[in-house]
Amino acid sequence: MRVINGRVWKVGDSISTDLLSPGAYAYAPLEVRRQHVLETVHPRFAREARPGDVLVAGRNFGCGSSRESAPENLKALGIAAVVAESFARIFLRNAIAIGLVAVTCPGIGAIVEEGDPLDLDLEAFSVTNVRTGASLPVHPLSSEMREILEHGGILAVLKALGSRSR
């Protein structure tokens, strides 16, 4: 695993999959869908997010219906990781499955402001606000989750397993 260095975007509690992937664009191409991520709660986000940025969220991030497009849209914007106080289980599983880093970090909202540079160390399971030096532990990922992320998603893991069995 690695250290992710990114600029913080910050949202609050209970950000639903409908805010991450609005139903009106459910069948639109990814290039269109990603333009509407968080548009009703953070209008600048989809327009100004840059590859490598980190989304910091409150509690229950990704609640609502199961939409694989929710983490796909974030990944398509170049978001390197989502660090949240807590996740809806289905979002967390979908994110890891497509290779989007998602880690739980109680207290993260209190140590960062939007725009802060953030280091997420996936080896040491810690997050550090580079501007202030404040640091917190993140919940460790299971070895299976780390393997999926290292391969870039579950499909890549399955492909690697399939090629080994030949």
KOLBA-37694 format. One record per atom (N, C-alpha, C): residue number from 1; x, y, z. Coordinates in nm, 4 decimals. Layout:
BEGIN
SITE pos       c1       c2       c3
SITE NUM        X        Y        Z
...
# end
This chain:
BEGIN
SITE pos       c1       c2       c3
SITE   1   0.0863  -0.1177   0.0000
SITE   1   0.0000   0.0000   0.0000
SITE   1   0.0904   0.1233   0.0000
SITE   2   0.0293   0.2374   0.0002
SITE   2   0.1044   0.3586  -0.0253
SITE   2   0.0554   0.4753   0.0599
SITE   3   0.1229   0.5893   0.0419
SITE   3   0.0785   0.7142   0.1031
SITE   3   0.0089   0.7949  -0.0053
SITE   4  -0.1097   0.8418   0.0253
SITE   4  -0.1852   0.9277  -0.0659
SITE   4  -0.1727   1.0698  -0.0143
SITE   5  -0.1267   1.1594  -0.1002
SITE   5  -0.1161   1.3007  -0.0664
SITE   5  -0.2182   1.3742  -0.1504
SITE   6  -0.3138   1.4404  -0.0862
SITE   6  -0.4165   1.5081  -0.1642
SITE   6  -0.4737   1.6296  -0.0949
SITE   7  -0.5441   1.7069  -0.1726
SITE   7  -0.6141   1.8256  -0.1229
SITE   7  -0.7521   1.7830  -0.0749
SITE   8  -0.7942   1.8378   0.0375
SITE   8  -0.9208   1.7994   0.1004
SITE   8  -1.0402   1.8728   0.0399
SITE   9  -1.1434   1.7937   0.0123
SITE   9  -1.2798   1.8420  -0.0103
SITE   9  -1.3596   1.7899   0.1080
SITE  10  -1.4479   1.8713   0.1626
SITE  10  -1.5155   1.8316   0.2865
SITE  10  -1.6671   1.8386   0.2708
SITE  11  -1.7335   1.7322   0.3149
SITE  11  -1.8798   1.7269   0.3177
SITE  11  -1.9230   1.6765   0.4550
SITE  12  -2.0516   1.6863   0.4822
SITE  12  -2.1034   1.6518   0.6139
SITE  12  -2.1515   1.5086   0.6276
SITE  13  -2.2499   1.4925   0.7152
SITE  13  -2.3061   1.3614   0.7470
SITE  13  -2.4116   1.3185   0.6450
SITE  14  -2.4320   1.1889   0.6376
SITE  14  -2.5402   1.1270   0.5598
SITE  14  -2.5436   1.1721   0.4143
SITE  15  -2.4279   1.1738   0.3514
SITE  15  -2.4210   1.2008   0.2075
SITE  15  -2.4650   1.0725   0.1374
SITE  16  -2.5780   1.0800   0.0700
SITE  16  -2.6386   0.9599   0.0113
SITE  16  -2.5815   0.9287  -0.1267
SITE  17  -2.6052   0.8066  -0.1695
SITE  17  -2.5633   0.7676  -0.3039
SITE  17  -2.6377   0.8482  -0.4097
SITE  18  -2.7562   0.8987  -0.3773
SITE  18  -2.8293   0.9828  -0.4721
SITE  18  -2.7580   1.1163  -0.4936
SITE  19  -2.6871   1.1655  -0.3935
SITE  19  -2.6089   1.2880  -0.4096
SITE  19  -2.4797   1.2611  -0.4868
SITE  20  -2.4288   1.1409  -0.4755
SITE  20  -2.3061   1.1026  -0.5451
SITE  20  -2.3324   1.0580  -0.6881
SITE  21  -2.4521   1.0085  -0.7124
SITE  21  -2.4907   0.9598  -0.8447
SITE  21  -2.6402   0.9838  -0.8636
SITE  22  -2.6776   1.1084  -0.8964
SITE  22  -2.8198   1.1417  -0.9075
SITE  22  -2.8942   1.0517  -1.0060
SITE  23  -3.0121   1.0090  -0.9650
SITE  23  -3.0933   0.9183  -1.0452
SITE  23  -3.1247   0.9698  -1.1844
SITE  24  -3.1341   1.1011  -1.1999
SITE  24  -3.1645   1.1591  -1.3312
SITE  24  -3.0576   1.1253  -1.4352
SITE  25  -2.9386   1.0902  -1.3885
SITE  25  -2.8278   1.0606  -1.4800
SITE  25  -2.7852   0.9135  -1.4731
SITE  26  -2.8709   0.8302  -1.4185
SITE  26  -2.8370   0.6892  -1.3949
SITE  26  -2.7901   0.6169  -1.5211
SITE  27  -2.8463   0.6502  -1.6345
SITE  27  -2.8116   0.5795  -1.7578
SITE  27  -2.7248   0.6637  -1.8504
SITE  28  -2.6766   0.7750  -1.7995
SITE  28  -2.5886   0.8614  -1.8784
SITE  28  -2.4472   0.8034  -1.8791
SITE  29  -2.3680   0.8394  -1.9786
SITE  29  -2.2281   0.7948  -1.9799
SITE  29  -2.1531   0.8494  -1.8575
SITE  30  -2.0480   0.7818  -1.8189
SITE  30  -1.9689   0.8216  -1.7029
SITE  30  -1.9223   0.9667  -1.7117
SITE  31  -1.8848   1.0123  -1.8289
SITE  31  -1.8380   1.1500  -1.8456
SITE  31  -1.9461   1.2508  -1.8072
SITE  32  -2.0719   1.2157  -1.8294
SITE  32  -2.1843   1.3026  -1.7912
SITE  32  -2.2145   1.2855  -1.6429
SITE  33  -2.2217   1.1616  -1.5964
SITE  33  -2.2552   1.1348  -1.4549
SITE  33  -2.1608   1.2060  -1.3597
SITE  34  -2.0325   1.2018  -1.3901
SITE  34  -1.9356   1.2591  -1.2961
SITE  34  -1.9489   1.4107  -1.2834
SITE  35  -2.0087   1.4761  -1.3795
SITE  35  -2.0284   1.6213  -1.3734
SITE  35  -2.1339   1.6618  -1.2712
SITE  36  -2.2092   1.5652  -1.2210
SITE  36  -2.3210   1.5957  -1.1312
SITE  36  -2.3002   1.5444  -0.9887
SITE  37  -2.1801   1.4971  -0.9584
SITE  37  -2.1498   1.4482  -0.8237
SITE  37  -2.1603   1.5633  -0.7237
SITE  38  -2.2415   1.5443  -0.6215
SITE  38  -2.2589   1.6394  -0.5111
SITE  38  -2.3093   1.7770  -0.5547
SITE  39  -2.3688   1.7874  -0.6723
SITE  39  -2.4047   1.9193  -0.7241
SITE  39  -2.5019   1.9966  -0.6361
SITE  40  -2.5866   1.9285  -0.5606
SITE  40  -2.6833   2.0017  -0.4778
SITE  40  -2.6277   2.0407  -0.3412
SITE  41  -2.5199   1.9759  -0.2961
SITE  41  -2.4628   2.0099  -0.1652
SITE  41  -2.3254   2.0758  -0.1743
SITE  42  -2.2577   2.0588  -0.2866
SITE  42  -2.1253   2.1189  -0.3053
SITE  42  -2.1087   2.1479  -0.4546
SITE  43  -2.1726   2.2555  -0.5028
SITE  43  -2.1795   2.2820  -0.6470
SITE  43  -2.0449   2.2887  -0.7202
SITE  44  -1.9378   2.3294  -0.6550
SITE  44  -1.8072   2.3418  -0.7211
SITE  44  -1.7316   2.2093  -0.7313
SITE  45  -1.7724   2.1114  -0.6529
SITE  45  -1.6930   1.9897  -0.6380
SITE  45  -1.6599   1.9224  -0.7712
SITE  46  -1.7585   1.8859  -0.8475
SITE  46  -1.7343   1.8107  -0.9718
SITE  46  -1.6548   1.8927  -1.0729
SITE  47  -1.6725   2.0219  -1.0699
SITE  47  -1.6048   2.1104  -1.1643
SITE  47  -1.4577   2.1334  -1.1263
SITE  48  -1.4295   2.1370  -0.9956
SITE  48  -1.2968   2.1779  -0.9504
SITE  48  -1.2112   2.0667  -0.8895
SITE  49  -1.2686   1.9498  -0.8684
SITE  49  -1.1897   1.8390  -0.8126
SITE  49  -1.0784   1.8023  -0.9099
SITE  50  -0.9623   1.7728  -0.8534
SITE  50  -0.8460   1.7365  -0.9347
SITE  50  -0.8006   1.5950  -0.9002
SITE  51  -0.7373   1.5280  -0.9946
SITE  51  -0.6842   1.3951  -0.9634
SITE  51  -0.5934   1.4000  -0.8404
SITE  52  -0.6146   1.3048  -0.7508
SITE  52  -0.5361   1.2978  -0.6283
SITE  52  -0.6026   1.3607  -0.5082
SITE  53  -0.7118   1.4353  -0.5292
SITE  53  -0.7832   1.4968  -0.4176
SITE  53  -0.8442   1.3898  -0.3276
SITE  54  -0.8718   1.4299  -0.2028
SITE  54  -0.9291   1.3398  -0.1029
SITE  54  -1.0605   1.3987  -0.0548
SITE  55  -1.1639   1.3173  -0.0527
SITE  55  -1.2939   1.3601  -0.0020
SITE  55  -1.3040   1.3188   0.1441
SITE  56  -1.3271   1.4168   0.2320
SITE  56  -1.3441   1.3921   0.3753
SITE  56  -1.4913   1.4106   0.4073
SITE  57  -1.5479   1.3141   0.4780
SITE  57  -1.6921   1.3161   0.5043
SITE  57  -1.7210   1.2855   0.6507
SITE  58  -1.8437   1.3163   0.6881
SITE  58  -1.8905   1.2887   0.8231
SITE  58  -1.9367   1.1450   0.8376
SITE  59  -2.0436   1.1299   0.9145
SITE  59  -2.0962   0.9956   0.9432
SITE  59  -2.1884   0.9460   0.8316
SITE  60  -2.1932   0.8141   0.8171
SITE  60  -2.2888   0.7467   0.7290
SITE  60  -2.2721   0.7860   0.5822
SITE  61  -2.1485   0.8018   0.5386
SITE  61  -2.1231   0.8399   0.4004
SITE  61  -2.1650   0.7269   0.3071
SITE  62  -2.2369   0.7627   0.2004
SITE  62  -2.2799   0.6645   0.1011
SITE  62  -2.4048   0.5890   0.1392
SITE  63  -2.4853   0.6477   0.2277
SITE  63  -2.6107   0.5830   0.2675
SITE  63  -2.7092   0.5840   0.1501
SITE  64  -2.8142   0.5077   0.1625
SITE  64  -2.9158   0.5025   0.0576
SITE  64  -2.9051   0.3752  -0.0230
SITE  65  -2.9444   0.3861  -0.1480
SITE  65  -2.9496   0.2671  -0.2327
SITE  65  -2.8102   0.2236  -0.2762
SITE  66  -2.8004   0.0999  -0.3181
SITE  66  -2.6741   0.0459  -0.3665
SITE  66  -2.6527   0.0908  -0.5103
SITE  67  -2.5597   0.1819  -0.5284
SITE  67  -2.5270   0.2308  -0.6624
SITE  67  -2.3770   0.2209  -0.6814
SITE  68  -2.3348   0.1248  -0.7593
SITE  68  -2.1922   0.1144  -0.7886
SITE  68  -2.1428   0.2407  -0.8578
SITE  69  -2.2344   0.3113  -0.9238
SITE  69  -2.1963   0.4344  -0.9920
SITE  69  -2.1525   0.5437  -0.8946
SITE  70  -2.1928   0.5365  -0.7681
SITE  70  -2.1531   0.6397  -0.6711
SITE  70  -2.0009   0.6424  -0.6536
SITE  71  -1.9365   0.5321  -0.6157
SITE  71  -1.7904   0.5373  -0.6080
SITE  71  -1.7239   0.5481  -0.7459
SITE  72  -1.7862   0.4923  -0.8493
SITE  72  -1.7305   0.5052  -0.9851
SITE  72  -1.7185   0.6516  -1.0248
SITE  73  -1.8208   0.7303  -0.9935
SITE  73  -1.8185   0.8723  -1.0284
SITE  73  -1.7052   0.9446  -0.9565
SITE  74  -1.6854   0.9134  -0.8285
SITE  74  -1.5757   0.9753  -0.7534
SITE  74  -1.4409   0.9368  -0.8138
SITE  75  -1.4262   0.8106  -0.8453
SITE  75  -1.3010   0.7633  -0.9054
SITE  75  -1.2781   0.8306  -1.0407
SITE  76  -1.3842   0.8485  -1.1179
SITE  76  -1.3727   0.9123  -1.2494
SITE  76  -1.3306   1.0586  -1.2385
SITE  77  -1.3634   1.1227  -1.1270
SITE  77  -1.3195   1.2606  -1.1033
SITE  77  -1.1733   1.2665  -1.0597
SITE  78  -1.1160   1.1519  -1.0296
SITE  78  -0.9774   1.1480  -0.9850
SITE  78  -0.9605   1.1467  -0.8345
SITE  79  -1.0706   1.1339  -0.7610
SITE  79  -1.0616   1.1288  -0.6155
SITE  79  -0.9775   1.0070  -0.5770
SITE  80  -0.8715   1.0303  -0.4999
SITE  80  -0.7796   0.9224  -0.4634
SITE  80  -0.8296   0.8414  -0.3456
SITE  81  -0.9080   0.9064  -0.2582
SITE  81  -0.9562   0.8363  -0.1388
SITE  81  -1.0735   0.9115  -0.0787
SITE  82  -1.1558   0.8361  -0.0072
SITE  82  -1.2607   0.8940   0.0763
SITE  82  -1.2262   0.8561   0.2197
SITE  83  -1.2177   0.9572   0.3055
SITE  83  -1.1914   0.9361   0.4479
SITE  83  -1.3146   0.9880   0.5202
SITE  84  -1.3842   0.9003   0.5911
SITE  84  -1.5102   0.9394   0.6548
SITE  84  -1.5140   0.8954   0.8004
SITE  85  -1.5968   0.9666   0.8771
SITE  85  -1.6210   0.9274   1.0170
SITE  85  -1.6791   0.7854   1.0204
SITE  86  -1.7701   0.7578   0.9272
SITE  86  -1.8248   0.6229   0.9111
SITE  86  -1.8877   0.6125   0.7729
SITE  87  -1.9038   0.4892   0.7270
SITE  87  -1.9596   0.4613   0.5948
SITE  87  -2.0839   0.3749   0.6062
SITE  88  -2.1736   0.3920   0.5103
SITE  88  -2.2766   0.2911   0.4885
SITE  88  -2.2023   0.1702   0.4319
SITE  89  -2.2326   0.0549   0.4839
SITE  89  -2.1583  -0.0665   0.4477
SITE  89  -2.1564  -0.0932   0.2973
SITE  90  -2.2688  -0.0750   0.2305
SITE  90  -2.2755  -0.1062   0.0877
SITE  90  -2.1860  -0.0133   0.0064
SITE  91  -2.1786   0.1153   0.0447
SITE  91  -2.0892   0.2063  -0.0268
SITE  91  -1.9444   0.1633  -0.0068
SITE  92  -1.9082   0.1334   0.1168
SITE  92  -1.7706   0.0928   0.1461
SITE  92  -1.7318  -0.0286   0.0625
SITE  93  -1.8176  -0.1274   0.0565
SITE  93  -1.7887  -0.2485  -0.0213
SITE  93  -1.7796  -0.2180  -0.1706
SITE  94  -1.8704  -0.1352  -0.2217
SITE  94  -1.8656  -0.0989  -0.3637
SITE  94  -1.7389  -0.0206  -0.3964
SITE  95  -1.6988   0.0701  -0.3073
SITE  95  -1.5781   0.1497  -0.3307
SITE  95  -1.4553   0.0590  -0.3401
SITE  96  -1.4389  -0.0268  -0.2420
SITE  96  -1.3238  -0.1178  -0.2426
SITE  96  -1.3285  -0.2070  -0.3669
SITE  97  -1.4462  -0.2546  -0.4027
SITE  97  -1.4608  -0.3442  -0.5182
SITE  97  -1.4136  -0.2805  -0.6480
SITE  98  -1.4287  -0.1487  -0.6614
SITE  98  -1.3830  -0.0839  -0.7847
SITE  98  -1.2439  -0.0217  -0.7704
SITE  99  -1.1822  -0.0408  -0.6532
SITE  99  -1.0463   0.0088  -0.6345
SITE  99  -1.0362   0.1507  -0.5833
SITE 100  -1.1425   0.2032  -0.5233
SITE 100  -1.1385   0.3368  -0.4633
SITE 100  -1.1093   0.3218  -0.3147
SITE 101  -1.0020   0.3828  -0.2687
SITE 101  -0.9660   0.3767  -0.1271
SITE 101  -1.0741   0.4457  -0.0446
SITE 102  -1.1228   0.3762   0.0573
SITE 102  -1.2235   0.4303   0.1490
SITE 102  -1.1867   0.3825   0.2890
SITE 103  -1.1555   0.4769   0.3775
SITE 103  -1.1141   0.4412   0.5131
SITE 103  -1.1942   0.5201   0.6156
SITE 104  -1.2181   0.4544   0.7283
SITE 104  -1.2919   0.5144   0.8385
SITE 104  -1.1943   0.5792   0.9353
SITE 105  -1.2263   0.7040   0.9738
SITE 105  -1.1394   0.7785   1.0646
SITE 105  -1.2244   0.8666   1.1554
SITE 106  -1.2660   0.8138   1.2703
SITE 106  -1.3427   0.8963   1.3634
SITE 106  -1.2645   1.0224   1.4015
SITE 107  -1.3326   1.1371   1.3945
SITE 107  -1.2704   1.2642   1.4301
SITE 107  -1.2082   1.3392   1.3149
SITE 108  -1.2082   1.2818   1.1945
SITE 108  -1.1413   1.3448   1.0807
SITE 108  -1.1953   1.4849   1.0518
SITE 109  -1.3253   1.5041   1.0651
SITE 109  -1.3832   1.6348   1.0347
SITE 109  -1.3303   1.7467   1.1221
SITE 110  -1.2870   1.7141   1.2425
SITE 110  -1.2385   1.8150   1.3364
SITE 110  -1.0953   1.8595   1.3085
SITE 111  -1.0196   1.7825   1.2316
SITE 111  -0.8783   1.8198   1.2125
SITE 111  -0.8465   1.8725   1.0730
SITE 112  -0.9463   1.8807   0.9852
SITE 112  -0.9193   1.9322   0.8504
SITE 112  -1.0197   2.0396   0.8114
SITE 113  -0.9733   2.1267   0.7255
SITE 113  -1.0587   2.2249   0.6590
SITE 113  -1.0480   2.1989   0.5098
SITE 114  -1.1491   2.2408   0.4380
SITE 114  -1.1441   2.2234   0.2931
SITE 114  -1.0211   2.2931   0.2367
SITE 115  -0.9536   2.2239   0.1470
SITE 115  -0.8342   2.2777   0.0835
SITE 115  -0.7043   2.2393   0.1520
SITE 116  -0.7124   2.1862   0.2750
SITE 116  -0.5909   2.1442   0.3455
SITE 116  -0.5217   2.0310   0.2703
SITE 117  -0.3885   2.0275   0.2745
SITE 117  -0.3167   1.9115   0.2216
SITE 117  -0.3224   1.7983   0.3241
SITE 118  -0.3482   1.6782   0.2765
SITE 118  -0.3677   1.5637   0.3649
SITE 118  -0.2796   1.4480   0.3203
SITE 119  -0.2166   1.3821   0.4160
SITE 119  -0.1418   1.2595   0.3886
SITE 119  -0.2180   1.1439   0.4509
SITE 120  -0.2522   1.0463   0.3691
SITE 120  -0.3173   0.9242   0.4159
SITE 120  -0.2176   0.8109   0.3980
SITE 121  -0.1663   0.7602   0.5093
SITE 121  -0.0659   0.6540   0.5065
SITE 121  -0.1365   0.5200   0.5246
SITE 122  -0.1456   0.4443   0.4173
SITE 122  -0.2165   0.3170   0.4199
SITE 122  -0.1316   0.2033   0.4761
SITE 123  -0.0044   0.2296   0.5005
SITE 123   0.0825   0.1317   0.5674
SITE 123   0.0717   0.1476   0.7188
SITE 124   0.0781   0.2738   0.7646
SITE 124   0.0744   0.3028   0.9086
SITE 124  -0.0683   0.3233   0.9591
SITE 125  -0.1655   0.3236   0.8680
SITE 125  -0.3061   0.3469   0.9018
SITE 125  -0.3223   0.4765   0.9804
SITE 126  -0.2756   0.5858   0.9184
SITE 126  -0.2892   0.7168   0.9813
SITE 126  -0.3178   0.8218   0.8751
SITE 127  -0.3741   0.9313   0.9216
SITE 127  -0.4008   1.0453   0.8350
SITE 127  -0.3432   1.1684   0.9047
SITE 128  -0.2772   1.2553   0.8265
SITE 128  -0.2139   1.3740   0.8824
SITE 128  -0.2523   1.4961   0.8009
SITE 129  -0.2962   1.6000   0.8699
SITE 129  -0.3181   1.7292   0.8071
SITE 129  -0.1803   1.7934   0.7956
SITE 130  -0.1305   1.8079   0.6747
SITE 130   0.0043   1.8593   0.6526
SITE 130   0.0158   2.0043   0.6987
SITE 131  -0.0907   2.0819   0.6859
SITE 131  -0.0881   2.2234   0.7258
SITE 131  -0.0720   2.2397   0.8758
SITE 132  -0.1446   2.1591   0.9544
SITE 132  -0.1442   2.1765   1.1000
SITE 132  -0.0593   2.0739   1.1739
SITE 133  -0.0295   1.9631   1.1096
SITE 133   0.0427   1.8550   1.1761
SITE 133  -0.0465   1.7609   1.2557
SITE 134  -0.1758   1.7922   1.2648
SITE 134  -0.2688   1.7056   1.3385
SITE 134  -0.2785   1.5701   1.2692
SITE 135  -0.2820   1.4649   1.3496
SITE 135  -0.2829   1.3296   1.2955
SITE 135  -0.3810   1.2426   1.3725
SITE 136  -0.4406   1.1476   1.3022
SITE 136  -0.5336   1.0522   1.3628
SITE 136  -0.5107   0.9137   1.3030
SITE 137  -0.5436   0.8099   1.3793
SITE 137  -0.5398   0.6755   1.3209
SITE 137  -0.6629   0.6526   1.2341
SITE 138  -0.6479   0.5702   1.1323
SITE 138  -0.7627   0.5251   1.0540
SITE 138  -0.7827   0.3776   1.0842
SITE 139  -0.9061   0.3312   1.0707
SITE 139  -0.9322   0.1892   1.0932
SITE 139  -0.8567   0.1081   0.9886
SITE 140  -0.7826   0.0081   1.0315
SITE 140  -0.7078  -0.0744   0.9358
SITE 140  -0.8008  -0.1463   0.8381
SITE 141  -0.7538  -0.1607   0.7174
SITE 141  -0.8262  -0.2384   0.6174
SITE 141  -0.7845  -0.3845   0.6310
SITE 142  -0.8766  -0.4737   0.6038
SITE 142  -0.8435  -0.6164   0.6080
SITE 142  -0.7418  -0.6483   0.4989
SITE 143  -0.6745  -0.7595   0.5134
SITE 143  -0.5769  -0.7998   0.4119
SITE 143  -0.6450  -0.8210   0.2767
SITE 144  -0.7687  -0.8702   0.2786
SITE 144  -0.8428  -0.8898   0.1530
SITE 144  -0.8736  -0.7558   0.0863
SITE 145  -0.9151  -0.6582   0.1660
SITE 145  -0.9433  -0.5258   0.1095
SITE 145  -0.8161  -0.4632   0.0532
SITE 146  -0.7063  -0.4762   0.1249
SITE 146  -0.5795  -0.4211   0.0766
SITE 146  -0.5387  -0.4869  -0.0551
SITE 147  -0.5573  -0.6179  -0.0654
SITE 147  -0.5227  -0.6881  -0.1893
SITE 147  -0.6081  -0.6375  -0.3057
SITE 148  -0.7358  -0.6194  -0.2811
SITE 148  -0.8253  -0.5687  -0.3859
SITE 148  -0.7800  -0.4301  -0.4303
SITE 149  -0.7492  -0.3424  -0.3347
SITE 149  -0.7045  -0.2069  -0.3682
SITE 149  -0.5710  -0.2088  -0.4424
SITE 150  -0.4798  -0.2942  -0.4000
SITE 150  -0.3489  -0.3030  -0.4661
SITE 150  -0.3617  -0.3462  -0.6118
SITE 151  -0.4616  -0.4278  -0.6422
SITE 151  -0.4848  -0.4721  -0.7801
SITE 151  -0.5666  -0.3718  -0.8608
SITE 152  -0.6296  -0.2754  -0.7933
SITE 152  -0.7128  -0.1778  -0.8630
SITE 152  -0.8594  -0.2155  -0.8690
SITE 153  -0.8999  -0.3168  -0.7946
SITE 153  -1.0405  -0.3563  -0.7900
SITE 153  -1.0560  -0.5070  -0.7933
SITE 154  -1.1759  -0.5518  -0.7620
SITE 154  -1.2032  -0.6955  -0.7521
SITE 154  -1.1925  -0.7659  -0.8875
SITE 155  -1.2311  -0.6981  -0.9952
SITE 155  -1.2210  -0.7622  -1.1268
SITE 155  -1.0763  -0.7934  -1.1626
SITE 156  -0.9856  -0.7029  -1.1269
SITE 156  -0.8437  -0.7276  -1.1535
SITE 156  -0.7918  -0.8442  -1.0695
SITE 157  -0.8407  -0.8566  -0.9458
SITE 157  -0.8014  -0.9700  -0.8611
SITE 157  -0.8485  -1.1001  -0.9247
SITE 158  -0.9731  -1.1033  -0.9666
SITE 158  -1.0282  -1.2246  -1.0276
SITE 158  -0.9554  -1.2601  -1.1569
SITE 159  -0.9218  -1.1585  -1.2336
SITE 159  -0.8477  -1.1819  -1.3577
SITE 159  -0.7104  -1.2418  -1.3273
SITE 160  -0.6430  -1.1880  -1.2251
SITE 160  -0.5118  -1.2403  -1.1862
SITE 160  -0.5230  -1.3843  -1.1366
SITE 161  -0.6256  -1.4132  -1.0600
SITE 161  -0.6460  -1.5500  -1.0117
SITE 161  -0.6741  -1.6453  -1.1275
SITE 162  -0.7527  -1.5989  -1.2235
SITE 162  -0.7847  -1.6812  -1.3401
SITE 162  -0.6627  -1.7106  -1.4244
SITE 163  -0.5750  -1.6127  -1.4407
SITE 163  -0.4559  -1.6347  -1.5228
SITE 163  -0.3565  -1.7272  -1.4529
SITE 164  -0.3586  -1.7297  -1.3188
SITE 164  -0.2699  -1.8197  -1.2439
SITE 164  -0.3152  -1.9649  -1.2535
SITE 165  -0.4445  -1.9860  -1.2736
SITE 165  -0.4967  -2.1231  -1.2752
SITE 165  -0.4806  -2.1905  -1.4110
SITE 166  -0.4348  -2.1184  -1.5078
SITE 166  -0.4182  -2.1764  -1.6420
SITE 166  -0.2891  -2.2488  -1.6558
# end
